[in-house]
Amino acid sequence: MEQEYEALYDFGNLYAAYRASRKGKRWKNAVAKVEANALEAVAILQKELQEETYKPGEYREFYVSEPKRRLIQTNSFKDKIVQHVFCDNVLYDVLTRPFILDNYGSQVGKGTHFGLNRLQKFMQEYYRRNGSADGWVLKADVHHYFASIRHDVLKQDVRKLLHELRCVALAEAIIDSTPGETGIPIGNQSSQIFALLYLNPLDHLVKEGLGVRYYGRYMDDFYLIHKDKRVLQEALKTIEKHLASRGLTLNKKTHIFPLRNGLDFLGFHTYITDSGKVIRKVRRASRERMKKKLRKFKVMYDNGAMTKREIEESYQSWRSHAAHGDCHALIAKYDQMYQSIFERSEPEDATSNN
């Protein structure tokens, strides 16, 4: 166990964490200052960790508005390096051990498309077993999830899995670096792992305690599928009681509805046809957002406010996502809109007035 913490101040691990932390940020002043004296900066951080004098700094706060307004709290570049070395060498391996297969977020080999494929598999299996798409879905997500996570409960969860005392102390220092007794920063690398862990008891409750096979969760967004509506109604009561004990509530969009309606999950609307085929379409909100962006991109490109490369990176990211659904016609339509951005009008012939 002693070697767990020692991995954090190993110079090679720290330098690798520094390199990982600077990706995409080398243009920032704070990163450039460290980069100018990288070896010295890493050596100083190594000393702080070895002597256990490192303390997380304060956060810078700002809001993002897409897809919804959220408060983002971001830490210093120095703290990002510590987060990287801690998560990559200790936290991830230890805290993800008890996770079920159908916990999809922020894990190696998982993610949105893994979760979508699992949902497709569940629907196909459900149809084979029941002979139709008749059934029910409980779709839910947690109200203000990151902001509602209780520090005391999270620290208890961490202590059950992380036993080396110095690692525990560092984890708790990071958790308590957010003012107050609740809430962890969305922008922290460790917060992604902590948030996955915090709902791990819910996963086991649903799968093992309630015996619901068709269940999946991505962070705080989850679903249950069952042929009996009453089973889901009772499950909802049990889930709400469990979450309340951990300081969480479900949002108002949580509801039970027919499986035939399909469900929105991970950016797609997925449904079963009467023949048993599973169809996956990009959600309307995602389509509309990209349409607005393409119109905005055209104006910004014409004004010189965006380059073709910047627009291409944004569009291709959405296009790659949409390609995981049954969206050939939609993609073709948006490809035309994308190409039209760069069809600037040619200047008038200078000799036309002669």
N, C-alpha and C positions, 0 to 999 in steps of 0.2 A: 504493500500500500504506500509506503514512503516514496516509491518511485513515481507514483501518480503526480505528486506536486513537483517533483524534481524535473519532470518533463516540461514544466512551464518555464523554467529558467534555463533550460538547455539552449545554448546560443544558436544552434542550428534551427531548432524549432521556432525560436523567437524571430530569427531573421526571415524564415519562411512565412511567418505570420505577418511580419512587416511588409513583405513583398505582396502577399495576398491582400492586405489592407489598402495598399496604394493603387490597386487596379481600378482604372477609370477615374482616379482622383488626383493624378499627378499634377494637374494644372492648378490645384488649390494651393493657396499660400502656406497653409499649415503643413501640408504634405511636402511641399517643396523645401520648406525649412528643415524638416527632418531628413529629407533625402540628401541635402547638402552635407550632412554629417551623420549618415545612416549608421555606420558601425559604432560610432560613439553613442548615439541615441539608443541603440539596441542594448549596448553594454550597460548604460545607466538604468534602463528598464530591467535588465537582467539582475542587477544589484538590488533594486527595489523589491523584486519578487523573491529573490533568494533570502533577503533579510526581513521579508514580510512587512515592509514599510509602504508598499503600494496601496493607494486609496483611489477609488473611482472619482472622477471629477464631476462637475455640474453639467447639465444638459442644455443644449440650445434647442429652442422650440419653434416650430412653424407648422402651418396647416397645408394639407393637400386637399384638393376638391374632387378628384376622380378616383374611383367611381363614386365616392361619397366623401363628404368633408370629414377629415380625420386629423387629430393632433399627432404630429411626429416629434419625437424627442431624440436628438442625435448627440452622441458623445464626442470627445476629442479624438484626434488621430492616435494619440498614445493609448487611450482606452480601447480603441478599436483593435489595436495590436494585441492587447491583453485578451480581449474577447475572442479573437481568432485563435490564439495559442491555447486558451482554456477550452474553447468549444471543440477545436480540432483534435486535441490530444487527450482530453478527459471527459468533458461534459457529454458530448454527443454519444460516445460509445456506452457510457454508463447509464445515462438517463433514458436512452431509447430501448434498452433491453426488454422492458416489460410491454412494449407497444404491440398492439394487435396488427395484423396485416392490413386491416381496413382503416387505419389511421394514416392518411395520405400526405400530409403537409411536410415540407422542408426536410425531407429525408432522402438519402442516397438511394437511387433506384425507384423512387416513388414520384409524387407530384401530381399535377392536374390531369395529365393524360392517363397516368396509371389509374387514378381514381375514376375517370370516365370509363375506362375499359372494364373496371370492376363492376361499375353500375350496369354496363351493357351485359356483362356475363350474368349478373344477378337477374336482370329482366328476362334474358333468354332462358335461364334455368327455371324461373318462376312460371313462365309460359309453358314449358315442357311438363312441369309437375302438375299444373292446375288446368291446362288445356285452354286457357283464355287469358285475357288481360284484366279480368275482373279481380279487383283487389283494392287495397288502400295504401296510402303513403302518409307518414307523419314527417313533415319537413319543418326543420327548426334551425335557428341559430341564436347565439347568446347575445343579449343586449349589452353593448359597450364592453366587450369581452376583456381586452387588454387592460382597460381602465378599472375593471372590477376585480381583478385577481388579488386575493388577500395575501399579503406578505407572509403572515404567520402560517397559513395553510400550505403555501408553496414551499416554504422552508422545511416544513414537516415532510412533504413529499420528497424533497431533495435528500434529506437526511436518511430516508429509508433506503436510498440507493447509493449515495455517495458517503463513504465512511472515513476517508483520510481527512484528518482534522483541519489541515491547512487548506485543502480543497473546499471543505465545507465552509470555512471562514470566508474564503474568497467569494464563493457562490452567494453567501448571505450578504456580503458587503455590496455585491452587484445588485442584488434584489432590493436592499434597503437604500441604494443610491437614489432611488426615486422618492421624493418627499412624501410623507404621509404613510399610512398603513395599507393602502391598496394601490394597485396599478403598476404595470411594468412598461417600459418604453417600447413602442412598436419598432423603432429603428435599431434596437440592439440585436446583435447576432444571438446572444444568449436568450433573449426574450422569445425567439422563435422556438427554441427547444423547451424553455420553461412553459410556454403556452401549450405546446403539444402534450407535455407531461401533466399539466393541470387538469386536463379532461380525460386522462388515461383511465381513472377509476370509472368514469361514465362509460367508456368503451367496454370495459369488462362487465359492468352492470348490465348493459344492453345485451351483449353477446352471451354471457354466461348466466347472469342472474335472471334475465327476462327470456333468454333463449331465442332471441330474434336473429335469424341467420342473415337476412338481407339488410345490412346496416353499413353505412360508410360515413366517414367524417374527414373533412378538410379544415383544420384549425377549429373554428367554432361553428362551422356550417355542417349540418348532418341530416341524415334521413333514415327512416325505418320503413320497410315494406312488409306488409302482412295481408293475408286473405281475409282476416277478421277485423273489422273496424273496432269492435269492442276491446280487442287485445291492445290495439294502439292507443285507445282512450285511457285504458288502465296504465299502459306504459308511460304515457305523457304525465300522468299524476306522479308516478314513481320517479321519473326523470326530474320533474320540477322540484320535488321534495329533496332529492339528492343534490341538485344544483344549489338550492337555497342554503344547504348546510355548508357550502363552499363560497357563499357570498354572491352567487350568480342567479340571474333570471333570464328567461327566454324572451325574445322580442315579440312585438305584436303580430308580426307576419307569420309566426308559428301556427300551423293548422294541419288538419287531416283532410285529405281529399282523395277522389278516386284515382287509382293507378292509371286508368285509361286517359286521364288528362295529361299524363306525362309530368315530369318534374324538372325544375331549373336547378342545375348543379354545375359548378365550376365553369360558368360562362356559356353553357349549352342547355337547350331544352331537349330532353331525351324522353321518347315515348315508344310504346309497343303498338303495332298495327294488329288488326284482327287476324292476320295470317301468322303473327308471331315475330315479324321482322322488327328489329329495334332501329329507330331512326334518331339521328342526333343533328340538331340544327343550332346554329349560333343564336343566342338570345337576342331578342329585339333590341334591348338596351345597348348591347354591344354593337349591333349593326348601326343603330342610330348614332352612337358616339363616333364610330369610324367615318360615317358619312359626313358628319359635321367637321371632323378633323380634316378630311380630304378637301372640303370646301375652304377651310381655314388655311390649309397648306398652300392652296393655289394662290390665295391673296398674299401670303407671306413670301412665297417664291417669286411672285411678280414684283414684290416690293424689295426683294433682296434680303429679307429678314431670315430666310431659311435656305440652306443649300439642298441640292438634289440628294446628296448622300444622307443628310439628316432626315429628310422626308422618306427616303427609301428604307432606312433602318426602322423607322416607326411603322411604316406600312407593312413591311415584310414580317415584322414581329406579329402583327395582327393576322396577316395572311397565313402564316405558319400555324397559328392557333386555329383559325377557321378551317384549315385543311384537315383537321382531325374530325370534322363532322361531315355530314352529307350536304355539302354546301357548294357544289360545283357551279351552279348557275349564279349564286350570290358572288362567289369569288370572281367569276368572269365579268360580272357587272361592275364590281369595284375595281378590277384591273383596268377597265376602260376609263373610269373616273380618275384613277391614279395616273394613267398615261396622259390624260388631258391636262394635267397640272403643268406639264412641261411643253405644251404646245403654245408657246408665246406667239403673238401676232408679229409678223415680219414688218420692219419699218417700211414706210412708203418710199418708193423709188425717188431718189433725190432729183431725178431729171423729169419727173412727171409734170412739173409746173412750167417746164421750159417750152 
